[in-house]
Amino acid sequence: MESGVSDEAYQDHILPHVSRTFALTIPQLPPALRTPVTTAYLLCRIADTIEDEPALPADETFGFLQRFAAVVSGTGEAAPLAEELAGRLSGRTLPPEHDLVRHMERVVRVTASLDEPQRAAIQRCVEVMCYGMHHFQHAASVRGLARSSDMDSYCYYVAGVVGEMLTELFCGYSPAIMRQHAALRDLAPSFAQGLQMTNILKDFWEDRSRGACWLPQEVFVRHGVDLARLSPEHYDARFPAGVRELIGVTHAHLRNALAYTPRGRSRHTALLPVGRWSRAAHPAQDPAQSAIHRRRASEGVTASGTRHANPHERCSTQ
């Protein structure tokens, strides 16, 4: 794109080339939210591009992600990273994503121009996501995740942290939404997990073709199913029982999304979907587990007297 074009104009230009859903929803936001949300999406997209690049060994991928998180936080230089990373991307990465990486510095400059609370929310999101998604992607296999709590953590790292970040951006924009901050913050990871679990269930066979499965083994073992042995040619008739169980969990999370939406709405705006913008925190202080514990602690009666849906209770999907 021409060098005379502003950084914000570049972001508006590249967004529809690297997104489908969000290119439709983000422009509907008021200008004061449109720029920070677009910036946050593009930063997460760069992180996702780094993680998904098949030509990079795992240790180099994590190194690039750590450097990228440092750039976003303001402790690293964007231009050298963009130049080095652009030279390492293969043809498997789409041309618009190549372009976005080459113009990383533009997005970082827009980030630096935002107000401090917006920057802090976005920087935390990128840092946590860069740690968490690599942790799970590096260990991905067709065997699936061991426990349901592992799936909770995976969903948090690739979606829940985005929900928390968007909540901060929306609360910072609207005093009316800010009055609901505590309730929204509790519900945001569950809202996001409902959307992410929808993707996990929908994309099971596609993910498996890439050597990954995000379903929890412990759910399917109860039904006598070995996830590692499943294939379209060797279908296990017991598999749907485990899927139905997870659909029930997903349904409960989406009920929390419905509880979130009226709270997050003002006459100006409503929360965007937050499922999988992409795919560092210290493992000893795992923010995924902290968020999950906050959410579960809130799964009682809220300040307004409404009860949050508990995703771990059996829920009819009929």
LUMLUMVO-225910 format. One line per 5 residues: their letters; for each residue z, y, x of N, C-alpha, C, O. Coordinates in steps of 0.2 Angstrom, whole numbers, plus 5000, padded with zeros to 4 digits. Each point is the difference from the previous one (the first is absolute). Layout:
<nodes>
a> Z Y X Z Y X Z Y X Z Y X; ...
</nodes>
This chain:
<nodes>
mesgv> 5000 4994 5004 5000 5006 4996 5000 5006 5004 5003 5000 5006; 4994 5006 4992 5000 5006 5004 5006 5002 5002 5005 5000 4997; 4996 5003 5010 5006 5002 5002 5003 5006 4997 5006 5002 5000; 4989 5002 4997 5002 5006 4996 5004 4999 4994 5003 5005 4997; 4997 4989 5000 5003 4998 4994 5008 5000 5001 5002 4997 5005
sdeay> 5002 5005 4991 5007 5000 5000 5002 4993 5000 4997 4995 4998; 5009 5004 5005 5004 4993 5000 5001 4998 4993 4999 4994 4998; 5003 5010 4997 5001 4998 4993 4993 4998 4997 5000 4996 4996; 4995 5008 5006 4993 4998 4997 4998 4993 5002 4997 4996 4997; 5004 5003 5010 4999 4993 5003 5003 4995 4996 4998 4995 4998
qdhil> 5009 5006 5000 5004 4995 4997 4997 4999 4993 4999 4994 4998; 4999 5011 4998 4997 4999 4994 4993 4997 5000 4998 4996 4996; 4999 5005 5010 4993 4996 5001 5001 4993 5001 4996 4996 4997; 5009 5002 5007 5000 4993 5002 5004 4996 4995 4999 4994 5000; 5005 5009 4996 5004 4996 4995 4996 4995 4996 5002 4994 5000
phvsr> 4993 5008 4997 4996 4995 4995 4996 4995 5004 4998 4995 4998; 5001 5006 5009 4997 4995 5004 5005 4994 5003 4997 4995 5002; 5009 5007 4997 5005 4995 5003 5005 4997 4994 5004 4996 5001; 4994 5007 4993 5004 4998 4994 4996 5000 4994 4995 5003 4999; 5007 4992 4996 4997 5001 4994 5005 5002 4995 4999 5005 4997
tfalt> 5006 4992 5002 5005 5002 4995 5003 5006 5001 5000 5005 4995; 5002 4997 5011 5004 5006 5001 4995 5006 5001 5002 5005 4999; 4992 4994 5002 4995 5005 5000 4999 5003 4993 4998 5005 4999; 5004 4991 4996 4999 5002 4993 5007 5003 4998 4999 5005 4996; 5006 4993 5006 5007 5003 4998 5002 5006 5004 5003 5004 4997
ipqlp> 4997 4995 5009 5003 5006 5004 4997 5007 4998 5004 5005 5000; 4989 4995 4999 4998 5007 4999 5002 5003 4993 4999 5006 4998; 5004 4990 4998 5003 5002 4993 5007 5004 5001 5002 5003 4996; 5001 4996 5010 5006 5003 5002 4999 5008 5000 4995 5002 5002; 5010 5002 4997 5000 5007 5002 4999 5001 5007 5002 4996 5004
palrt> 4995 5009 4998 4999 5002 5007 5006 4999 5005 4999 4997 5005; 5007 5005 4993 5006 5000 5004 5002 4992 5001 5003 4999 5005; 4995 4997 4991 5001 4993 5002 4994 4996 5003 5000 4995 5003; 4994 5008 4995 4994 4996 5002 4999 4999 5007 4998 4995 5003; 5004 5011 5001 4999 4999 5007 5005 4996 5004 4998 4995 5003
pvtta> 5008 5005 4995 5005 4995 5003 4999 4993 4998 5000 4996 5005; 4998 5003 4989 4999 4993 4998 4993 4997 5003 5000 4994 5002; 4995 5010 4999 4994 4998 5003 5001 4999 5007 4998 4995 5003; 5006 5009 5001 5002 4999 5007 5004 4994 5001 4998 4996 5004; 5007 5003 4991 5004 4993 5001 4995 4994 4999 5001 4995 5004
yllcr> 4995 5005 4991 4995 4995 4999 4996 4998 5006 4999 4995 5003; 4998 5011 5000 4996 4999 5006 5003 4997 5006 4998 4996 5004; 5009 5006 4997 5004 4998 5006 5001 4992 4999 5000 4997 5004; 5002 5002 4990 5001 4992 4998 4994 4996 5001 5000 4995 5002; 4994 5008 4996 4994 4997 5001 4998 4999 5008 4997 4995 5001
iadti> 5005 5010 5003 4999 4999 5007 5004 4994 5003 4998 4996 5003; 5008 5004 4994 5005 4994 5003 4997 4994 4997 5000 4995 5004; 4997 5005 4990 4997 4993 4998 4994 4998 5004 4999 4994 5001; 4997 5011 5001 4994 4999 5004 5002 4997 5006 4997 4995 5003; 5009 5007 5001 5002 4998 5006 5002 4992 4999 4998 4996 5004
edepa> 5006 5003 4991 5003 4994 4999 4995 4995 4998 5000 4994 5002; 4994 5008 4995 4995 4995 4997 4995 4999 5005 4995 4996 4999; 5005 5008 5007 4994 4999 5005 5000 4993 5003 5005 4999 5004; 4991 4997 4995 5000 4993 5003 4999 4999 5007 5002 4995 5003; 4995 5011 5000 4999 4999 5008 5006 5002 5004 5000 4999 5006
lpade> 5005 5003 4991 5006 5002 5003 5005 4994 5001 5002 4997 4994; 5000 5001 5011 5006 4995 5001 5006 5003 4997 5001 5006 4999; 5004 4990 4998 5006 5002 4997 5004 5005 5004 5002 5005 4997; 4999 4994 5009 5004 5004 5004 4997 5007 5000 5004 5005 5000; 4989 4995 5001 4997 5007 5000 5000 5003 4994 5001 5006 4999
tfgfl> 4998 4990 4995 5001 5003 4994 5006 5004 4999 5001 5005 4997; 5005 4991 5004 5006 5003 5000 5001 5006 5004 5003 5005 4998; 4995 4995 5008 5000 5006 5004 4996 5006 4997 5003 5005 5001; 4991 4994 4997 4997 5005 4996 5004 5003 4994 5000 5006 4999; 5003 4989 4998 5003 5003 4994 5006 5004 5002 5002 5005 4997
qrfaa> 5002 4993 5008 5006 5004 5003 4997 5007 5002 5004 5005 4999; 4991 4995 5004 4997 5006 5003 4998 5005 4994 5001 5006 5000; 4996 4991 4995 4998 5003 4994 5006 5003 4996 5000 5006 4998; 5005 4990 5001 5006 5003 4997 5003 5006 5004 5003 5004 4997; 4997 4995 5010 5002 5006 5004 4996 5006 4999 5003 5006 5000
vvsgt> 4991 4993 5000 4995 5006 4998 5002 5003 4994 5000 5006 4999; 5001 4990 4996 5001 5003 4993 5007 5004 5000 5001 5005 4997; 5004 4992 5007 5006 5003 5000 5001 5006 5005 5004 5004 5000; 4990 4998 5003 5000 5006 5005 5002 4998 5007 5000 5005 5003; 5001 4989 4999 5002 4999 5007 4994 4997 5004 5001 4998 5006
geaap> 4993 5001 4991 4995 4998 5004 4993 5004 4999 5000 5004 4995; 4995 4995 5009 4994 5004 4999 4995 4996 4996 4999 4994 5002; 4998 5009 4993 4995 4997 4996 4993 4999 5003 4997 4994 5000; 5001 5010 5004 4993 5000 5003 4999 4994 5005 4995 4996 4999; 5010 5003 5006 4999 4994 5004 5000 4994 4996 4996 4995 5002
laeel> 5009 5004 4993 5000 4994 4996 4994 4999 4996 4997 4994 5000; 5000 5011 4997 4994 4999 4996 4994 4998 5004 4997 4996 4998; 5003 5007 5008 4994 4998 5005 5001 4993 5002 4995 4996 5000; 5011 5002 5002 5000 4993 5002 4999 4995 4995 4997 4995 5001; 5007 5006 4993 4999 4996 4994 4993 4999 4998 4998 4995 4998
agrls> 4999 5011 5001 4993 5000 4998 4995 4995 5004 4996 4997 4997; 5006 5003 5010 4996 4996 5004 5001 4992 4999 4997 4996 5003; 5009 5003 4994 5002 4993 4999 4998 4997 4994 5001 4994 4999; 4997 5010 4996 4999 4997 4993 4993 4997 5000 4995 5002 5003; 5005 4992 4994 4994 4996 5000 4995 5002 4994 5002 5004 4996
grtlp> 4993 4992 5003 4995 5001 4994 5003 4997 4994 4998 5002 4994; 5008 4995 5006 5003 4997 4994 5004 5006 4997 5001 4999 4994; 5000 5006 5009 5004 5006 4997 4994 5004 4997 4995 5002 5004; 5006 5000 4990 4995 5004 4996 4998 5007 5004 5005 5003 5003; 4989 4999 4996 4998 5007 5003 5005 5005 4998 5002 5004 5005
pehdl> 5000 4997 4989 5004 5006 4998 5007 4999 5003 5003 5005 5002; 4999 4989 5000 5007 4999 5003 4999 5002 5007 5005 5003 5003; 4989 4996 5000 4999 5002 5007 5000 5008 5000 5003 5003 5005; 4994 5000 4990 5000 5007 5000 5007 5003 4999 5002 5005 5004; 5002 4992 4992 5007 5002 4999 5004 5000 5006 5004 5004 5002
vrhme> 4995 4990 5002 5004 5000 5006 4998 5005 5005 5004 5003 5004; 4989 4998 4997 4998 5005 5004 5002 5007 4999 5001 5004 5004; 5000 4997 4989 5003 5007 4998 5007 5000 4999 5003 5004 4996; 5001 4991 5007 5007 5000 4999 5004 5006 5001 5004 5002 4996; 4993 5002 5009 5004 5006 5001 5000 5005 4995 5004 5004 4999
rvvrv> 4990 4996 4997 5000 5004 4994 5006 4999 4995 5003 5004 4998; 4998 4990 5001 5005 4998 4995 5007 5001 5002 5004 5002 4997; 4997 4997 5010 5006 5002 5003 5002 5007 5000 5005 5002 4999; 4989 5002 5002 5001 5007 4999 5002 5002 4993 5005 5005 4999; 4992 4992 4996 5002 5002 4993 5008 4998 4999 5004 5003 4997
tasld> 4998 4991 5006 5006 4998 4999 5005 5005 5003 5005 5002 4997; 4994 5001 5009 5004 5004 5003 5000 5007 4996 5005 5004 5001; 4990 4997 4995 5000 5007 4996 5005 4999 4994 5001 5005 4997; 5001 4989 5001 5004 4999 4994 5007 5003 5001 5002 5001 5006; 5001 5000 4988 5007 5002 5001 5005 4994 5003 4998 4994 4999
epqra> 5007 5008 5003 5004 4995 5004 5002 4994 4995 5000 4994 5003; 5003 5006 4991 5001 4995 4996 4994 4995 4999 5001 4994 5000; 4993 5009 4999 4994 4996 4999 4998 4996 5006 4999 4994 5000; 5002 5010 5006 4999 4996 5007 5004 4994 5001 4999 4995 5002; 5008 5007 4996 5005 4995 5001 4999 4993 4996 5000 4995 5003
aiqrc> 4998 5006 4991 4998 4995 4995 4994 4996 5003 5001 4994 5000; 4994 5009 5002 4994 4997 5002 5001 4996 5007 4998 4995 5001; 5006 5009 5003 5001 4997 5007 5004 4993 4999 4999 4995 5004; 5006 5005 4992 5004 4994 4999 4996 4995 4997 5001 4994 5003; 4995 5007 4992 4996 4995 4997 4995 4997 5005 5000 4994 5001
vevmc> 4997 5010 5004 4995 4997 5005 5004 4996 5005 4998 4995 5002; 5008 5007 5000 5004 4997 5005 5002 4993 4997 4999 4995 5004; 5004 5005 4990 5002 4994 4998 4995 4995 4998 5000 4994 5002; 4994 5009 4996 4994 4995 4998 4997 4997 5007 4999 4994 5000; 5001 5010 5005 4997 4998 5006 5004 4994 5003 4997 4995 5003
ygmhh> 5010 5006 4996 5004 4994 5003 4999 4994 4995 4998 4994 5002; 5003 5007 4992 5001 4995 4995 4993 4996 4999 5000 4994 5000; 4995 5009 4999 4994 4996 4998 4997 4996 5006 4998 4995 4999; 5003 5008 5007 4999 4996 5006 5004 4994 5001 4998 4994 5002; 5008 5006 4996 5005 4995 5001 4998 4994 4995 5000 4994 5002
fqhaa> 4997 5008 4992 4998 4995 4996 4993 4997 5001 4999 4994 5000; 4997 5011 5002 4993 4998 5001 5000 4995 5006 4996 4995 5000; 5008 5006 5005 5000 4996 5006 5002 4993 4999 4998 4995 5003; 5006 5004 4992 5003 4994 4998 4997 4997 4994 5002 4994 4998; 4992 5009 5000 4997 4997 4994 4997 4993 5001 4997 4999 5005
svrgl> 5003 4997 4990 4997 4993 5000 4999 4998 4993 5003 5003 4995; 4993 4992 5004 4999 4997 4993 5006 4996 4998 5000 4998 4994; 5005 5002 5010 5006 4996 4997 5004 5005 4995 5005 4997 4997; 4994 5009 5003 5003 5005 4996 5007 5002 5004 5001 4998 5005; 5002 5007 4991 5007 5002 5003 5005 4995 4998 5000 4997 4995
arssd> 5006 5003 5009 5005 4995 4998 5004 5001 4994 5000 4996 4996; 5002 5010 5003 5004 5002 4994 4998 5006 4996 4995 5003 5002; 5007 4997 4992 4998 5006 4996 5003 5006 5003 4996 5005 4999; 5009 4995 5004 5003 5006 5004 4995 5003 5005 4999 5006 5001; 4997 4989 5002 4995 5002 5005 4994 5003 4996 4997 5005 5003
mdsyc> 5001 4993 4991 4995 5003 4996 5002 5007 4998 4996 5005 5000; 5011 4996 4998 5002 5006 4999 4999 5005 5006 4998 5006 4999; 5004 4992 5007 5000 5004 5006 4992 5002 5001 4999 5006 5002; 4997 4989 4998 4993 5001 5001 4997 5006 4995 4997 5004 5002; 5005 4995 4992 4998 5005 4995 5003 5007 5001 4997 5005 4999
yyvag> 5009 4995 5004 5003 5006 5001 4996 5004 5006 4998 5006 4999; 5000 4990 5006 4997 5003 5006 4993 5002 4998 4998 5005 5003; 4998 4992 4993 4994 5002 4999 4999 5004 4993 4994 5003 4999; 5011 4998 4997 4999 5003 4994 5007 5004 4998 4999 5006 4998; 5007 4991 5003 5006 5003 4997 5001 5007 5004 5002 5005 4997
vvgem> 4997 4995 5010 5001 5006 5004 4996 5005 4998 5001 5006 5000; 4993 4993 4997 4995 5005 4998 5003 5003 4993 4999 5006 4999; 5004 4989 4997 5003 5003 4994 5005 5005 5001 5001 5005 4997; 5003 4993 5008 5006 5005 5002 4997 5006 5003 5003 5006 4998; 4992 4994 5006 4997 5006 5002 4997 5004 4995 5001 5006 5000
ltelf> 4995 4991 4995 4997 5004 4995 5006 5003 4995 4999 5006 4998; 5006 4991 5002 5006 5002 4996 5003 5007 5003 5001 5004 4996; 4999 4996 5010 5003 5006 5004 4995 5005 4999 5002 5006 4999; 4991 4993 5002 4995 5005 4999 5000 5003 4993 5000 5006 4999; 5001 4990 4996 5000 5002 4993 5006 5004 4998 5000 5005 4997
cgysp> 5006 4992 5006 5006 5004 4998 5000 5007 5004 5003 5005 4997; 4994 4995 5009 5000 5007 5003 4995 5005 4997 5001 5006 5001; 4995 4991 4995 4995 5004 4996 5003 5003 4994 4999 5006 4998; 5005 4990 4998 5002 5002 4994 5007 5000 4999 5003 4994 5001; 5001 5011 4997 5007 5000 4999 5002 4995 4994 5005 4997 5000
aimrq> 4990 5003 4995 5002 4995 4995 5000 4993 5002 5005 4996 4998; 4990 5002 5006 5000 4993 5003 5006 4999 5005 5003 4995 5000; 4999 5010 5004 5005 5000 5005 5007 4998 4996 5004 4997 5003; 4997 5006 4991 5006 4998 4996 5001 4992 4999 5005 4998 4999; 4989 4999 5001 5000 4993 4999 5000 4996 5007 4999 4994 5000
haalr> 5002 5009 5006 4999 4997 5006 5003 4994 5001 4997 4995 5003; 5010 5004 4996 5003 4994 5001 4998 4994 4997 4999 4995 5003; 4999 5006 4990 4997 4995 4996 4993 4998 5003 4999 4994 5000; 4997 5011 5001 4994 4998 5003 5000 4997 5006 4996 4995 5001; 5008 5007 5004 5000 4997 5006 5002 4992 5000 4998 4996 5004
dlaps> 5007 5003 4991 5002 4993 4999 4994 4996 4997 4999 4994 5002; 4997 5009 4994 4995 4996 4996 4993 4999 5005 4996 4996 4998; 5003 5009 5006 4994 5000 5004 4998 4994 5003 4994 4998 4999; 5010 4999 5005 4998 4993 5003 4998 4995 4995 4996 4996 5002; 5008 5004 4993 4998 4995 4995 4993 5001 4996 4996 4995 4999
faqgl> 5003 5011 5000 4994 5002 4997 4994 4998 5005 4995 4997 4998; 5006 5005 5008 4995 4998 5005 4999 4992 5001 4995 4998 5000; 5011 4999 5000 5000 4992 5000 4996 4997 4994 4996 4995 5001; 5005 5008 4993 4996 4997 4995 4992 5001 5001 4997 4995 4998; 5001 5010 5005 4993 5001 5001 4998 4996 5006 4994 4997 4999
qmtni> 5010 5002 5006 4998 4996 5006 5000 4993 4998 4995 4996 5002; 5010 5001 4994 5000 4993 4998 4994 4999 4995 4997 4994 5001; 5001 5011 4995 4993 4999 4997 4995 4998 5004 4996 4996 4999; 5003 5008 5007 4995 4999 5005 5001 4993 5003 4995 4997 5001; 5011 5001 5001 5001 4994 5003 4998 4994 4996 4996 4996 5002
lkdfw> 5006 5004 4992 4998 4995 4995 4992 5000 4999 4997 4995 5000; 5000 5011 4999 4993 5000 4999 4996 4998 5006 4995 4997 4999; 5007 5005 5007 4996 4999 5006 5002 4994 5003 4999 4999 5006; 5005 4996 4991 5002 4994 5004 4995 4997 5004 5001 4998 5006; 4993 5000 4991 4995 4996 5003 4997 5004 5005 4998 4997 5006
edrsr> 5001 5009 4993 4996 5005 5005 5005 5000 5006 4997 5000 5006; 5009 5002 4993 5005 5000 5006 5000 4994 5004 5000 5000 5006; 5000 4994 4990 5000 4994 5003 4994 4998 5005 5001 4997 5005; 4993 5006 4992 4994 4999 5004 5001 5004 5007 4996 4998 5005; 5008 5007 4995 5001 5003 5007 5006 4998 5004 5002 5003 5005
gacwl> 5001 4991 4992 5006 4997 5004 5007 5003 4998 5004 4999 5004; 4996 5004 4990 5007 5003 4998 5001 4998 4993 4996 4999 4996; 5011 5000 5003 5003 4999 4993 5006 5003 5000 5005 5000 5004; 4996 5005 4991 5006 5004 4999 5005 4997 4994 5004 5003 4998; 4994 4991 5000 5005 4997 4995 5006 4997 5003 4999 4997 5006
pqevf> 5006 5002 4991 5006 4997 5003 5001 4993 4999 4999 4997 4995; 5001 4999 5011 5001 4993 5000 5005 4997 4995 4999 4995 4996; 5007 5009 5004 5005 4997 4996 4999 4999 4993 5003 4996 4996; 4993 5009 5001 4998 4999 4993 4996 4994 4999 5001 4996 4995; 4994 5003 5009 4995 4994 4999 5003 4993 5002 4998 4995 4997
vrhgv> 5007 5005 5008 5003 4994 5001 5004 4997 4994 5000 4994 4999; 5003 5011 4997 5003 4997 4994 4996 4997 4996 5002 4995 4996; 4991 5006 5004 4995 4997 4996 4996 4994 5003 4995 4998 4998; 5008 5001 5008 4996 4994 5004 4994 5002 5003 4996 4996 5001; 5003 5011 5000 4993 5002 5003 5001 5002 5007 5005 5004 5002
dlarl> 4991 4994 5003 4999 5002 5006 4994 5005 5001 4995 4998 5000; 5007 5008 5001 4995 5006 5000 4995 4999 5006 4994 5001 4999; 5008 4996 5006 4996 4999 5006 4994 4995 4998 4995 5000 5003; 5006 4995 4992 4995 4995 4999 4996 5002 4994 4995 4996 4998; 5006 5010 4999 4995 5002 4994 4994 5002 5003 4999 5003 5005
spehy> 4996 4996 4991 4993 5002 5001 4996 5000 4993 5002 4996 4996; 4993 5008 5003 4996 4999 4994 4997 4993 4999 4999 4998 4994; 5000 4998 5011 4998 4994 4999 5005 4995 4999 4999 4994 4997; 5007 5007 5005 5006 4996 4999 5005 5003 4996 5006 5002 5003; 4993 5000 4991 5004 5004 4996 5006 4996 4997 4999 4994 4998
darfp> 5007 5008 5002 5006 4997 4998 5002 5003 4993 5001 5006 4999; 4999 4989 4996 5002 5002 4994 5007 5003 4999 5001 5003 4994; 5003 4996 5010 5007 5003 5000 5000 5007 5002 5005 5004 4999; 4990 4999 5005 5000 5006 5002 5001 5006 4995 5003 5004 5001; 4994 4995 4993 5000 5005 4995 5008 5002 4998 5001 5005 4998
agvre> 5003 4989 5002 5007 5001 4999 5003 5006 5004 5004 5004 4998; 4995 4995 5009 5003 5005 5004 4997 5007 4999 5003 5005 5000; 4990 4995 4999 4997 5007 4998 5003 5003 4994 5001 5006 5000; 5000 4990 4995 5003 5003 4994 5007 5003 5001 5002 5005 4998; 5002 4991 5007 5006 5003 5002 5000 5007 5003 5004 5004 4998
ligvt> 4991 4996 5006 4999 5007 5004 4997 5005 4995 5001 5006 5001; 4995 4992 4994 4998 5005 4995 5005 5003 4997 5000 5006 4998; 5005 4990 5000 5006 5002 4997 5004 5005 5004 5002 5006 4997; 4999 4993 5010 5003 5005 5004 4996 5006 5000 5002 5006 5000; 4991 4994 5001 4996 5005 5000 5000 5005 4993 5001 5006 5001
hahlr> 5000 4990 4994 5000 5004 4993 5007 5004 5000 5000 5005 4998; 5005 4992 5005 5006 5004 5000 5000 5006 5004 5002 5005 4999; 4995 4994 5007 4998 5006 5004 4996 5005 4997 5002 5006 5000; 4993 4992 4996 4996 5005 4997 5004 5003 4994 4998 5006 4998; 5007 4991 4999 5004 5003 4995 5004 5006 5003 5001 5005 4997
nalay> 5001 4994 5010 5003 5005 5003 4995 5006 5001 5002 5006 5001; 4992 4992 5000 4995 5006 5001 4999 5004 4994 4999 5006 5000; 5001 4990 4994 5000 5004 4994 5007 5004 4999 4999 5006 4997; 5006 4992 5006 5006 5004 4999 5000 5006 5005 5002 5006 4999; 4994 4993 5007 4999 5006 5005 4996 5005 4997 5001 5006 5001
tprgr> 4993 4992 4996 4995 5005 4998 5002 5006 4996 4999 5006 5002; 5005 4993 4992 5002 5006 4997 5005 5004 5004 5000 5007 4999; 5004 4990 5005 5004 5004 5004 4997 5005 5005 5001 5005 5002; 4993 4992 5001 4996 5003 5005 4995 5005 4997 4995 5002 5004; 5005 4999 4990 4995 5004 4997 5003 5007 4998 5005 5001 4998
srhta> 4991 5004 5004 5001 5007 4998 4994 5002 4996 4995 4997 4999; 5005 5010 4999 4994 5002 4997 4994 5001 5004 4995 5001 4998; 5007 4998 5009 4995 5001 5005 4997 4994 5003 4994 4999 5001; 5010 4995 4999 4998 4995 5004 5003 4993 4998 5006 5001 4997; 4991 4994 5005 5004 4993 4999 4999 4996 5007 4995 5002 5003
llpvg> 5009 4993 4998 4999 4996 5006 4994 4996 5000 4998 4998 4995; 4999 5002 5011 4994 4996 5001 5002 4993 5001 5006 4998 5001; 4989 4997 4998 5002 4993 5002 5001 5000 5007 4997 5004 5004; 5007 4991 4998 5002 5000 5007 4999 4993 5004 5002 4999 5005; 4995 4997 4991 4999 4993 5003 4995 5000 5006 4994 5003 4999
rwsra> 5008 4994 5006 4996 4999 5006 4995 5005 5002 4994 5000 5000; 5010 5006 5003 4996 5004 5004 4997 4997 5006 4995 5003 5003; 5009 4993 4999 4998 4997 5007 5003 4993 5000 5002 4997 4995; 4999 5001 5011 5003 4994 4999 5007 5002 4999 5004 4996 4999; 5036 5034 5045 5003 4993 5000 5007 5001 5000 5004 5003 5003
ahpaq> 4996 4991 4992 5008 5000 4999 5002 4994 5005 4996 4996 5002; 5011 5004 4999 5003 4995 5004 5001 4994 4996 5003 5001 4995; 4996 4993 5007 5002 4994 4996 5007 5000 4998 5001 4997 4994; 5003 5005 5010 5007 5000 4998 5002 5005 4995 5006 4999 4997; 4990 5005 5001 5001 5005 4995 4994 5000 4996 4997 5005 4999
dpaqs> 5002 4989 4998 4994 4999 4996 4999 5004 4994 5004 4999 4995; 4992 5006 5004 5000 5005 4995 4997 4996 4993 5002 5002 4995; 4995 4993 5006 4998 4996 4994 5006 4997 4997 5000 5001 4994; 5004 4996 5010 5006 4997 4996 5004 5005 4998 5004 4999 4994; 4997 5007 5009 5004 5006 4997 4997 5002 4994 5004 5001 4995
aihrr> 4990 5000 5004 4997 5002 4994 5001 4995 4994 5001 5001 4995; 4998 4992 5007 5001 4995 4995 5007 5000 4998 5001 4999 4994; 5004 5002 5010 5007 5000 4998 5001 5006 4996 5004 4999 4995; 4993 5007 5007 5001 5005 4995 4998 4999 4993 5003 5002 4995; 4991 4995 5005 4997 4999 4994 5004 4995 4996 5001 5001 4994
raseg> 5001 4993 5009 5004 4995 4996 5007 5003 4998 5002 4998 4995; 5001 5007 5009 5006 5003 4998 4999 5004 4994 5005 5001 4996; 4989 5001 5003 4998 5005 4994 4998 4996 4994 4999 5003 4995; 5001 4990 5005 4997 4997 4995 5006 4998 4995 5000 4995 4997; 5003 5011 5001 5005 4999 4994 4998 5006 4996 4994 5001 4998
vtasg> 5011 5002 4999 4999 5006 4996 4999 5006 5004 5004 5002 5004; 4991 5002 4994 4998 5006 5004 5004 5006 4997 5004 4999 4995; 4996 5007 5008 5004 5005 4998 4998 5002 4992 5004 5003 4997; 4989 4996 5001 4998 5001 4994 5002 4995 4995 4999 5001 4994; 5004 4993 5008 5002 4995 4996 4995 4995 4999 5001 4995 4996
trhan> 4993 5005 5007 4995 4995 5000 5000 4995 5005 5002 5002 5006; 4997 4992 4993 5001 4995 5005 4993 4998 5003 4995 4999 4997; 5006 5001 5010 4994 4998 5004 4998 4993 4999 5005 4996 4999; 4989 5002 5001 4998 4993 5000 5002 4997 5006 4999 5003 5006; 5004 4991 4994 5001 4996 5006 4995 4995 5002 4999 4996 4996
pherc> 4997 5005 5009 4994 4996 5002 5002 4993 5001 4996 4996 5000; 5010 5003 5001 5002 4993 5002 5003 4996 4994 5003 4994 5001; 4997 5009 4993 5002 4996 4994 4993 4997 4997 4995 5003 5001; 5006 4992 4996 4994 4997 4997 4998 5004 4994 5004 5003 4997; 4989 4998 5003 4997 5005 4995 4994 4997 4997 4996 4997 5004
stq> 5004 5003 4990 4994 4997 4996 4994 5004 5002 5000 5006 5000; 4994 4991 5001 4994 5003 5001 4995 4999 4995 4994 5001 5000; 5009 4996 4994 4995 4999 4995 4999 5006 4995 4996 5000 4996
</nodes>
